[in-house]
Amino acid sequence: MKTITTISAAIATAIATLAAPAFAAQAEDYAQGRIIAEPRAGLTVTEMDKILKSSGAGKARKLGQSNIHVIDVAHGSEKAIAAKLKNNPHFKFAELDQRVAVSATANDPYLGSEWHINKIGATTAWDNTQGSGVTIAILDSGMDSAHPDLAGNAVAGYNAYDNNTNTADVCGHGTKAAGSAAAASNNAIGVAGVAGQARIMPVRIAYNNSGTCYAYFSTMASGVTWAADHGARVVNISYANVPTSSAVQSAANYLKGKGGLLFVSAGNYNRDEGFTPTDTMIPVSATDSADNRASFSSYGAFVALSAPGAGIYTTVQGGGYGAVNGTSFASPVAAGVAALVMAANPSLSADQVKSILFTTAVDLGTAGRDIYFGYGRVNAAAAVAAAKAAPAPDTTAPTVAIANPVGGSTVSGLVSIGVNAADNVGVARVDLKVNGTVVASDSAGPYVFSWNSAGVANGMNNLVAIAYDAAGNVATSSTVSVNVSNAAPAVVADTTAPVVAITNPTSGAVSGTVNVTVNASDNSGAAGINMSLYIDGQLKASGAGSSLSYSWNTRKLASGTHTVQAVARDAAGNTSTTSVQVTR
């Protein structure tokens, strides 16, 4: 049995080494000695550290290039500190690092045929595409990459549990899920997955505890972020309770910002789970060969789609095949359909792919979205046909407005700024500008920013929010003017240079649009700080204050190493420089 110490190593530098007893000795199904949280956009590292210290928390470490942090806490204080940070307006969320099991499955006593392939119209869809060019990440117990029906499609993966590249299957569950989505087609052996020419990226998030595989919300969030940064456009997690995690929802938004979608299983408990609906991921319930809800499938208002999940013939660890039941397999079947849609029309955004899946699904049960089938059972033939048809160009700009503070308000210190933004397809990003300078960006609602007003002079200052959609349409809010009133710092000789940090990206791989964020602090206050951002020696952005943001499109960059450099200068002329190197 692995210990919590081993689990913490799985998330590399993101999770501190813990010295805890084996999990079997714990009374609670959450990790001891750590919680998960995400600061609001704009909150500097310095200010976040102050809040953590005052809450009794320890070090915070980012998960990959996302803004999700794993935070060290004293054993026994997990619930109390998570509650403190959850109620702090400068944090998006804080939660326990819950342990969850796979969506349990059962082997049928017979080898079923692949009835589900014809049921969802996959053979018709295959006339146009079989998923070539799309990578599906299977976040699970690993994968038998030597299986003859998986080896040809497998690409390098990641072990988010042990922080290495060993993605061997420790429970057998991941191999079954992978085959359901993308077992090789047209190879004259075994079975064919829904997207049989898609690439399969195994990401191990789990460990084996007495025959049952368990994963943590932190390994899930870490795995989603890693997959997004390494080219996956479809990600599947077939574990219980995933829609309840704010950390995984945030990671799913990060994936969506890179054009990807996260599919998760609804669960196998034959009950209404009562989960809150979310548009960050696609929860999938299971159907049988008669298009009824499978007897074991969980349901609820959170379910967005349904897919075959009973008697699914798929790959089994060790090179064999078998029929299995579970929403664990309905979810990757739906994920495979998404890969077909993306391959049929690579220009589609994540929101467009999701819309196509929902509008083309076979409506079962009550008309419209319902608690048993969501928008309906996936229909690969109709979805691919819709993807092939040229979608109408999106020319509708988002709507955006600053909700708080109201104009004329007097503010000081850290200020919470709420922005309302909406779009006919989906908001891609919202920027907050102070006096014409972007100080923070956020890619997921609700859009609430933390602004350190000490970075500007006392008096009236102008706030503007700008919203972007994936099609490039832009909207700008009305200006809100607020009166900043901070105590003037004592005048002393200043020989201390500012402290400057690039909070995103961190060293490692980048792809798509990267939100570069820099923050700085100074002993004389932030009002006199001026920052400049350089990429490969070229000036990309500059501004005054404690924060600087820049939206960096890496798609046209040459492959290789690139340097992101930030320079901060205070009013006395003291200068600091920092840089990170990333690869594309």
C-alpha positions as CSV (number, residue, x, y, z in Angstrom):
1,M,0.0,0.0,0.0
2,K,1.3,3.5,-0.8
3,T,1.5,6.2,1.8
4,I,0.4,9.8,1.7
5,T,4.1,10.6,1.3
6,T,4.2,8.7,-2.0
7,I,1.0,10.4,-3.1
8,S,2.4,13.9,-2.5
9,A,5.4,13.1,-4.7
10,A,3.0,12.5,-7.5
11,I,2.4,16.1,-8.0
12,A,6.0,17.0,-8.3
13,T,6.9,20.5,-6.9
14,A,3.2,21.2,-6.6
15,I,2.7,19.2,-3.4
16,A,5.0,19.3,-0.4
17,T,6.4,16.1,1.0
18,L,4.2,14.8,3.8
19,A,5.1,12.5,6.6
20,A,1.8,10.8,7.3
21,P,0.8,7.3,8.1
22,A,-0.7,5.0,5.4
23,F,-4.1,6.1,4.2
24,A,-5.8,3.1,5.8
25,A,-5.1,4.6,9.2
26,Q,-7.0,7.8,8.4
27,A,-10.5,8.3,9.5
28,E,-11.4,10.7,6.7
29,D,-11.4,10.3,2.9
30,Y,-9.2,13.3,2.2
31,A,-5.5,13.9,2.2
32,Q,-3.9,15.0,5.5
33,G,-1.5,17.9,5.6
34,R,-2.8,19.7,2.4
35,I,-5.8,21.4,0.9
36,I,-6.4,22.8,-2.6
37,A,-7.2,26.5,-3.4
38,E,-7.2,29.1,-6.1
39,P,-6.5,32.8,-5.6
40,R,-8.5,35.4,-7.5
41,A,-6.9,36.8,-10.6
42,G,-4.7,39.8,-9.7
43,L,-3.8,38.6,-6.2
44,T,0.0,38.9,-6.0
45,V,2.2,36.2,-4.5
46,T,3.1,38.5,-1.7
47,E,-0.5,39.3,-0.7
48,M,-1.5,35.6,-1.0
49,D,1.4,34.6,1.3
50,K,0.1,37.1,3.8
51,I,-3.4,35.7,3.7
52,L,-2.1,32.1,4.0
53,K,0.1,33.0,7.0
54,S,-2.7,34.8,8.8
55,S,-5.0,31.7,8.2
56,G,-2.4,29.3,9.6
57,A,-1.5,27.7,6.3
58,G,2.0,27.0,5.0
59,K,3.5,27.0,1.5
60,A,1.5,27.1,-1.7
61,R,2.6,25.4,-4.9
62,K,1.0,25.7,-8.3
63,L,-0.3,22.8,-10.4
64,G,1.5,23.2,-13.7
65,Q,0.6,26.3,-15.6
66,S,-2.8,26.7,-14.0
67,N,-3.6,29.0,-11.1
68,I,-4.6,26.1,-8.8
69,H,-2.4,25.7,-5.7
70,V,-1.9,22.9,-3.3
71,I,-1.3,24.4,0.2
72,D,0.5,22.8,3.1
73,V,-1.4,22.8,6.4
74,A,-0.9,21.2,9.8
75,H,-2.5,17.8,10.2
76,G,-5.9,18.2,11.7
77,S,-6.4,21.7,10.5
78,E,-7.5,20.9,7.0
79,K,-11.2,21.6,7.4
80,A,-10.7,24.7,9.4
81,I,-8.2,26.4,7.1
82,A,-10.2,25.3,4.0
83,A,-13.2,27.0,5.5
84,K,-11.3,30.2,6.2
85,L,-9.9,30.5,2.7
86,K,-13.3,29.5,1.1
87,N,-14.8,32.5,2.8
88,N,-12.0,34.9,1.9
89,P,-13.1,37.2,-1.0
90,H,-9.7,37.0,-2.6
91,F,-9.9,33.2,-3.2
92,K,-12.0,31.6,-5.8
93,F,-12.3,28.4,-3.8
94,A,-10.7,26.2,-1.2
95,E,-11.5,22.6,-0.6
96,L,-10.2,19.4,1.0
97,D,-8.1,17.1,-1.3
98,Q,-10.8,14.4,-1.4
99,R,-10.0,10.8,-2.2
100,V,-12.5,9.1,-4.6
101,A,-12.8,5.6,-6.1
102,V,-13.3,4.6,-9.7
103,S,-16.8,4.4,-11.0
104,A,-17.0,0.8,-10.1
105,T,-17.5,-1.7,-12.9
106,A,-18.5,-5.4,-13.2
107,N,-17.3,-7.9,-15.8
108,D,-20.2,-9.6,-17.6
109,P,-20.1,-13.4,-17.7
110,Y,-20.0,-13.2,-21.5
111,L,-18.1,-11.5,-24.3
112,G,-20.5,-9.0,-25.7
113,S,-20.4,-7.6,-29.2
114,E,-19.8,-3.9,-29.9
115,W,-23.5,-3.1,-30.1
116,H,-22.8,0.4,-29.0
117,I,-20.8,1.3,-32.2
118,N,-23.8,1.0,-34.4
119,K,-26.2,2.4,-31.8
120,I,-24.4,5.8,-31.7
121,G,-23.9,5.9,-35.5
122,A,-20.1,5.6,-35.3
123,T,-19.7,3.6,-38.5
124,T,-21.4,6.4,-40.5
125,A,-19.2,8.9,-38.8
126,W,-16.2,6.9,-39.8
127,D,-16.9,7.6,-43.4
128,N,-15.7,11.1,-42.6
129,T,-13.2,10.7,-39.8
130,Q,-11.9,8.2,-37.2
131,G,-10.3,10.8,-35.0
132,S,-6.9,11.2,-36.6
133,G,-5.0,14.2,-35.3
134,V,-6.8,14.4,-32.0
135,T,-5.2,13.3,-28.7
136,I,-7.5,11.8,-26.0
137,A,-6.0,11.8,-22.4
138,I,-7.2,9.0,-20.2
139,L,-6.8,10.0,-16.6
140,D,-7.1,6.8,-14.7
141,S,-5.1,3.9,-13.2
142,G,-2.6,3.9,-16.1
143,M,-2.8,1.9,-19.3
144,D,-1.4,-1.3,-20.8
145,S,0.4,0.4,-23.6
146,A,1.6,-2.9,-25.0
147,H,-1.9,-4.1,-25.7
148,P,-2.1,-4.8,-29.4
149,D,-5.2,-2.7,-29.8
150,L,-3.7,0.3,-27.9
151,A,0.0,0.3,-28.7
152,G,-0.4,1.9,-32.1
153,N,-2.3,4.9,-30.8
154,A,-0.4,5.4,-27.6
155,V,1.7,8.5,-27.0
156,A,3.9,9.5,-24.1
157,G,1.9,10.2,-20.9
158,Y,2.5,11.2,-17.3
159,N,2.2,9.6,-13.8
160,A,0.7,12.4,-11.7
161,Y,0.7,10.1,-8.7
162,D,4.4,9.2,-8.6
163,N,5.7,12.1,-10.6
164,N,7.4,10.1,-13.3
165,T,6.7,8.6,-16.7
166,N,5.6,5.2,-15.6
167,T,2.0,4.9,-16.8
168,A,1.6,1.1,-16.4
169,D,-1.9,0.2,-15.3
170,V,-2.0,-0.7,-11.6
171,C,-5.7,-1.7,-11.5
172,G,-6.7,-2.6,-15.1
173,H,-9.5,0.1,-15.1
174,G,-7.6,2.6,-17.3
175,T,-6.9,0.0,-20.0
176,K,-10.7,-0.6,-20.3
177,A,-11.5,3.1,-20.5
178,A,-8.8,3.7,-23.1
179,G,-10.1,1.0,-25.4
180,S,-13.7,2.3,-25.1
181,A,-12.6,5.6,-26.4
182,A,-9.9,4.8,-28.9
183,A,-8.8,1.2,-29.4
184,A,-7.2,1.0,-32.9
185,S,-9.5,0.6,-35.9
186,N,-8.7,-1.1,-39.2
187,N,-6.0,-3.3,-37.7
188,A,-7.7,-6.6,-38.2
189,I,-7.6,-7.6,-34.5
190,G,-9.8,-7.2,-31.4
191,V,-12.1,-4.3,-31.1
192,A,-12.5,-0.7,-32.5
193,G,-12.8,2.3,-30.2
194,V,-15.2,5.1,-31.1
195,A,-12.2,7.2,-32.3
196,G,-9.9,4.4,-33.5
197,Q,-7.3,6.7,-35.1
198,A,-7.0,9.2,-32.3
199,R,-3.9,9.3,-30.1
200,I,-4.2,8.0,-26.6
201,M,-2.3,9.8,-23.8
202,P,-2.3,7.7,-20.5
203,V,-2.1,9.9,-17.4
204,R,-2.0,7.9,-14.2
205,I,-3.8,9.7,-11.3
206,A,-4.5,6.7,-9.0
207,Y,-3.1,4.1,-6.7
208,N,-4.1,0.6,-5.9
209,N,-5.4,0.1,-2.3
210,S,-6.3,-3.5,-1.7
211,G,-7.6,-4.0,-5.2
212,T,-9.5,-0.7,-5.5
213,C,-8.1,2.2,-7.3
214,Y,-8.3,5.6,-5.7
215,A,-7.4,9.1,-6.9
216,Y,-7.3,12.5,-5.3
217,F,-8.8,15.8,-6.6
218,S,-5.2,17.1,-6.6
219,T,-3.9,14.4,-8.9
220,M,-7.0,14.9,-11.2
221,A,-6.4,18.6,-11.4
222,S,-2.7,18.1,-12.0
223,G,-3.3,15.5,-14.7
224,V,-5.9,17.7,-16.5
225,T,-3.4,20.6,-16.5
226,W,-0.5,18.4,-17.7
227,A,-2.6,16.9,-20.5
228,A,-3.8,20.4,-21.6
229,D,-0.2,21.6,-21.7
230,H,0.9,18.6,-23.8
231,G,-1.6,18.8,-26.6
232,A,-4.7,16.8,-25.4
233,R,-8.0,18.2,-26.6
234,V,-10.2,15.5,-25.0
235,V,-9.7,14.4,-21.4
236,N,-11.6,11.6,-19.6
237,I,-11.9,10.9,-15.9
238,S,-14.0,7.9,-14.9
239,Y,-14.0,8.4,-11.1
240,A,-16.8,9.2,-8.7
241,N,-17.7,12.7,-7.4
242,V,-15.6,14.6,-9.9
243,P,-18.2,17.4,-10.6
244,T,-18.1,18.3,-6.9
245,S,-14.4,19.5,-7.0
246,S,-13.8,23.2,-7.6
247,A,-10.1,22.3,-8.3
248,V,-11.0,19.9,-11.1
249,Q,-13.6,22.4,-12.5
250,S,-10.8,25.0,-12.6
251,A,-8.5,22.6,-14.4
252,A,-11.3,21.9,-16.8
253,N,-11.6,25.6,-17.5
254,Y,-7.9,25.7,-18.1
255,L,-8.3,22.8,-20.6
256,K,-11.2,24.6,-22.3
257,G,-9.1,27.7,-22.7
258,K,-6.8,25.6,-24.8
259,G,-9.6,24.2,-27.0
260,G,-10.2,21.0,-25.0
261,L,-13.1,19.3,-23.1
262,L,-13.3,17.2,-20.0
263,F,-15.6,14.2,-19.8
264,V,-16.5,12.6,-16.5
265,S,-18.6,9.6,-15.4
266,A,-21.9,10.2,-13.6
267,G,-21.3,7.3,-11.1
268,N,-22.7,3.8,-10.6
269,Y,-24.9,4.2,-7.6
270,N,-28.4,4.2,-9.2
271,R,-29.4,7.5,-7.4
272,D,-29.8,11.2,-7.9
273,E,-26.4,12.4,-6.8
274,G,-27.7,15.9,-6.2
275,F,-24.6,17.5,-7.7
276,T,-24.8,21.2,-8.8
277,P,-24.8,21.5,-12.7
278,T,-21.6,22.9,-14.2
279,D,-20.6,23.9,-17.7
280,T,-16.9,23.3,-17.0
281,M,-17.1,19.6,-17.8
282,I,-19.4,17.1,-19.4
283,P,-20.8,14.5,-16.9
284,V,-22.1,11.3,-18.7
285,S,-24.7,8.8,-17.6
286,A,-25.0,5.3,-19.0
287,T,-27.6,3.7,-21.4
288,D,-28.2,0.1,-22.4
289,S,-28.8,-1.4,-25.8
290,A,-32.5,-0.4,-25.7
291,D,-31.7,3.3,-25.0
292,N,-32.9,3.0,-21.4
293,R,-30.9,4.3,-18.5
294,A,-28.6,1.5,-17.4
295,S,-29.9,0.1,-14.1
296,F,-26.7,1.1,-12.2
297,S,-26.2,4.6,-13.6
298,S,-26.4,7.6,-11.3
299,Y,-28.3,10.6,-12.5
300,G,-29.2,14.2,-11.6
301,A,-29.4,17.7,-12.9
302,F,-25.7,17.7,-13.4
303,V,-25.8,15.1,-16.2
304,A,-25.1,16.7,-19.6
305,L,-25.0,13.7,-21.9
306,S,-25.6,9.9,-21.9
307,A,-23.8,7.2,-23.8
308,P,-23.7,3.4,-24.0
309,G,-22.2,1.9,-20.8
310,A,-23.7,-1.6,-20.4
311,G,-22.0,-4.7,-22.0
312,I,-19.2,-2.6,-23.6
313,Y,-16.7,-4.9,-25.3
314,T,-13.2,-3.3,-24.8
315,T,-9.6,-3.9,-24.2
316,V,-8.4,-5.7,-21.0
317,Q,-5.0,-5.5,-19.3
318,G,-2.7,-8.3,-20.5
319,G,-3.8,-8.1,-24.2
320,G,-7.3,-9.5,-23.9
321,Y,-10.8,-8.3,-24.3
322,G,-14.0,-8.4,-22.2
323,A,-17.4,-6.9,-21.7
324,V,-17.8,-4.4,-18.9
325,N,-20.5,-2.2,-17.4
326,G,-20.3,1.2,-15.9
327,T,-20.4,4.9,-16.5
328,S,-16.7,4.5,-16.5
329,F,-17.1,3.4,-20.1
330,A,-20.0,5.6,-21.1
331,S,-17.8,8.6,-20.4
332,P,-14.9,7.6,-22.7
333,V,-17.5,6.6,-25.4
334,A,-18.8,10.2,-25.3
335,A,-15.2,11.4,-25.3
336,G,-14.5,9.4,-28.4
337,V,-17.4,11.1,-30.2
338,A,-16.0,14.5,-29.2
339,A,-12.7,13.5,-30.8
340,L,-14.5,12.6,-34.0
341,V,-16.1,16.0,-34.1
342,M,-12.8,17.8,-33.5
343,A,-11.1,15.7,-36.2
344,A,-13.9,16.4,-38.7
345,N,-13.5,20.2,-38.1
346,P,-10.3,21.2,-36.2
347,S,-11.3,24.9,-36.3
348,L,-14.2,24.4,-33.9
349,S,-13.8,25.9,-30.4
350,A,-14.4,23.8,-27.3
351,D,-17.8,25.5,-26.8
352,Q,-18.8,24.8,-30.4
353,V,-17.9,21.1,-30.0
354,K,-19.9,20.9,-26.8
355,S,-22.9,22.7,-28.5
356,I,-22.7,20.2,-31.4
357,L,-22.7,17.2,-29.0
358,F,-25.7,18.6,-27.1
359,T,-27.8,19.6,-30.1
360,T,-27.3,16.4,-32.1
361,A,-27.8,14.0,-29.2
362,V,-30.8,11.6,-29.5
363,D,-33.3,13.1,-27.0
364,L,-34.4,10.3,-24.6
365,G,-36.8,10.6,-21.7
366,T,-38.4,13.9,-21.0
367,A,-38.2,16.4,-23.9
368,G,-35.1,18.6,-23.6
369,R,-32.4,18.2,-21.0
370,D,-33.5,15.8,-18.1
371,I,-31.9,14.3,-15.1
372,Y,-31.4,10.8,-16.6
373,F,-30.0,11.5,-20.1
374,G,-28.9,15.1,-20.0
375,Y,-29.4,16.5,-23.5
376,G,-29.6,12.9,-24.8
377,R,-27.6,9.9,-26.0
378,V,-24.6,10.8,-28.1
379,N,-25.0,10.5,-31.8
380,A,-21.7,10.3,-33.6
381,A,-23.1,10.3,-37.1
382,A,-25.2,13.5,-36.6
383,A,-22.4,15.2,-34.6
384,V,-19.8,14.7,-37.3
385,A,-22.2,15.8,-40.0
386,A,-22.9,19.0,-38.1
387,A,-19.2,19.6,-37.6
388,K,-18.5,19.1,-41.3
389,A,-21.1,21.8,-42.2
390,A,-19.6,25.2,-42.1
391,P,-20.7,26.8,-38.9
392,A,-22.1,30.3,-39.1
393,P,-19.4,32.8,-38.1
394,D,-19.8,34.3,-34.6
395,T,-20.0,38.0,-35.0
396,T,-21.8,38.7,-31.7
397,A,-19.6,40.4,-29.1
398,P,-19.9,39.5,-25.4
399,T,-21.6,41.8,-22.9
400,V,-19.5,43.0,-19.9
401,A,-20.1,45.3,-17.0
402,I,-18.3,46.0,-13.7
403,A,-20.7,45.0,-10.9
404,N,-18.8,46.2,-7.9
405,P,-17.4,48.5,-6.6
406,V,-19.9,51.2,-7.8
407,G,-18.7,54.4,-9.2
408,G,-17.6,57.0,-6.7
409,S,-16.8,54.4,-4.0
410,T,-13.8,55.0,-1.8
411,V,-11.4,52.0,-1.7
412,S,-8.1,51.1,-0.1
413,G,-5.8,48.1,0.2
414,L,-6.9,44.9,-1.5
415,V,-10.1,45.6,-3.5
416,S,-12.5,42.8,-4.7
417,I,-13.8,43.7,-8.2
418,G,-16.7,41.8,-9.6
419,V,-17.4,41.7,-13.3
420,N,-20.5,40.3,-15.2
421,A,-19.7,38.9,-18.6
422,A,-21.7,36.7,-21.0
423,D,-21.6,35.6,-24.6
424,N,-23.8,33.7,-27.1
425,V,-21.1,31.0,-27.4
426,G,-18.8,31.5,-24.5
427,V,-16.5,34.1,-22.9
428,A,-12.9,33.2,-23.5
429,R,-11.2,35.8,-21.2
430,V,-11.9,38.9,-19.2
431,D,-9.2,41.5,-18.6
432,L,-9.3,44.2,-15.8
433,K,-7.7,47.5,-16.7
434,V,-6.8,50.2,-14.2
435,N,-6.0,53.5,-15.7
436,G,-5.5,51.8,-19.1
437,T,-3.2,49.1,-17.9
438,V,-4.2,45.4,-17.7
439,V,-3.6,44.3,-14.1
440,A,-5.4,40.9,-14.2
441,S,-7.0,38.4,-16.5
442,D,-9.4,35.6,-15.8
443,S,-10.6,32.8,-18.2
444,A,-13.3,31.4,-16.0
445,G,-16.4,32.8,-14.4
446,P,-17.4,34.1,-11.9
447,Y,-15.1,36.9,-12.9
448,V,-13.9,38.4,-9.6
449,F,-10.5,40.1,-9.4
450,S,-8.3,41.1,-6.5
451,W,-6.7,44.5,-7.1
452,N,-4.1,46.0,-4.8
453,S,-5.0,49.7,-4.9
454,A,-1.7,50.6,-3.3
455,G,-0.3,50.3,-6.8
456,V,-1.8,53.6,-7.9
457,A,-1.8,57.1,-6.6
458,N,-4.5,58.3,-4.1
459,G,-7.5,60.0,-5.8
460,M,-9.8,59.0,-8.6
461,N,-8.8,56.0,-10.7
462,N,-10.6,54.4,-13.6
463,L,-11.6,50.7,-13.8
464,V,-12.6,49.1,-17.1
465,A,-13.3,45.4,-17.9
466,I,-12.8,43.9,-21.4
467,A,-14.4,40.6,-22.5
468,Y,-13.2,38.4,-25.4
469,D,-14.9,35.4,-27.0
470,A,-13.1,32.6,-28.9
471,A,-14.0,34.2,-32.3
472,G,-12.1,37.4,-31.4
473,N,-15.2,39.6,-30.7
474,V,-14.4,42.1,-28.0
475,A,-16.6,44.2,-25.6
476,T,-15.5,47.0,-23.2
477,S,-17.5,47.9,-20.1
478,S,-18.4,51.4,-19.1
479,T,-15.7,53.1,-17.0
480,V,-16.1,52.9,-13.2
481,S,-14.2,55.6,-11.3
482,V,-13.2,54.9,-7.7
483,N,-11.5,57.1,-5.1
484,V,-8.4,55.4,-3.8
485,S,-7.5,56.4,-0.2
486,N,-4.4,54.7,1.1
487,A,-2.2,56.0,4.0
488,A,0.8,57.7,2.6
489,P,4.1,55.8,3.4
490,A,6.7,57.5,5.4
491,V,9.4,59.1,3.3
492,V,12.8,57.3,3.8
493,A,15.8,56.8,1.7
494,D,15.1,53.9,-0.7
495,T,17.9,51.6,-1.7
496,T,15.9,48.4,-1.8
497,A,15.0,47.0,-5.1
498,P,11.5,45.7,-5.8
499,V,10.7,42.0,-5.6
500,V,9.3,40.8,-8.9
501,A,7.9,37.4,-9.8
502,I,6.5,35.8,-12.9
503,T,3.6,33.8,-11.5
504,N,2.6,32.3,-14.9
505,P,3.9,30.6,-16.8
506,T,6.2,28.4,-14.8
507,S,9.2,26.6,-16.3
508,G,7.9,23.8,-18.5
509,A,5.8,23.2,-21.6
510,V,3.4,25.8,-22.9
511,S,0.8,25.7,-25.7
512,G,-2.1,27.8,-27.1
513,T,-2.8,31.1,-25.5
514,V,-0.8,31.6,-22.3
515,N,-1.9,34.2,-19.7
516,V,1.5,35.7,-18.6
517,T,1.1,37.3,-15.2
518,V,3.8,39.3,-13.3
519,N,3.5,40.9,-9.9
520,A,5.9,42.9,-7.8
521,S,6.2,44.5,-4.3
522,D,8.4,47.2,-2.9
523,N,9.4,48.4,0.5
524,S,8.1,51.9,-0.5
525,G,4.8,50.7,-1.7
526,A,3.5,49.6,-5.1
527,A,2.5,53.1,-6.3
528,G,6.0,53.8,-7.7
529,I,6.6,50.5,-9.4
530,N,6.9,50.3,-13.2
531,M,7.1,46.9,-14.9
532,S,8.1,45.7,-18.3
533,L,7.6,42.3,-19.9
534,Y,9.9,40.8,-22.5
535,I,9.6,37.6,-24.5
536,D,12.8,36.5,-26.2
537,G,14.1,40.0,-25.7
538,Q,11.2,41.8,-27.3
539,L,9.1,44.2,-25.2
540,K,5.5,42.9,-25.0
541,A,3.8,44.8,-22.2
542,S,4.5,47.5,-19.6
543,G,2.6,49.2,-16.9
544,A,2.6,50.8,-13.5
545,G,1.6,49.1,-10.2
546,S,2.0,45.7,-8.6
547,S,0.5,43.5,-11.4
548,L,1.0,43.1,-15.1
549,S,-0.8,40.7,-17.5
550,Y,-0.2,39.8,-21.1
551,S,-2.1,37.3,-23.3
552,W,0.6,35.4,-25.3
553,N,-0.3,33.4,-28.4
554,T,2.3,30.7,-28.6
555,R,0.8,28.9,-31.6
556,K,3.0,30.7,-34.1
557,L,6.2,30.3,-32.1
558,A,9.0,28.1,-33.3
559,S,9.5,24.8,-31.4
560,G,12.2,25.0,-28.7
561,T,13.1,27.1,-25.7
562,H,11.7,30.7,-25.1
563,T,12.5,33.2,-22.4
564,V,10.0,35.2,-20.5
565,Q,11.6,38.1,-18.6
566,A,10.1,40.7,-16.3
567,V,11.8,43.9,-15.1
568,A,10.5,46.0,-12.2
569,R,11.8,49.5,-11.3
570,D,10.7,51.5,-8.3
571,A,10.4,55.3,-8.0
572,A,13.9,55.5,-6.6
573,G,15.3,53.8,-9.7
574,N,16.0,50.4,-8.0
575,T,15.6,47.6,-10.5
576,S,15.0,43.8,-10.3
577,T,14.8,41.3,-13.1
578,T,13.5,37.7,-13.2
579,S,12.9,35.2,-16.0
580,V,11.6,31.8,-16.7
581,Q,12.3,29.5,-19.7
582,V,9.5,27.6,-21.3
583,T,9.4,25.1,-24.2
584,R,6.9,24.8,-27.1
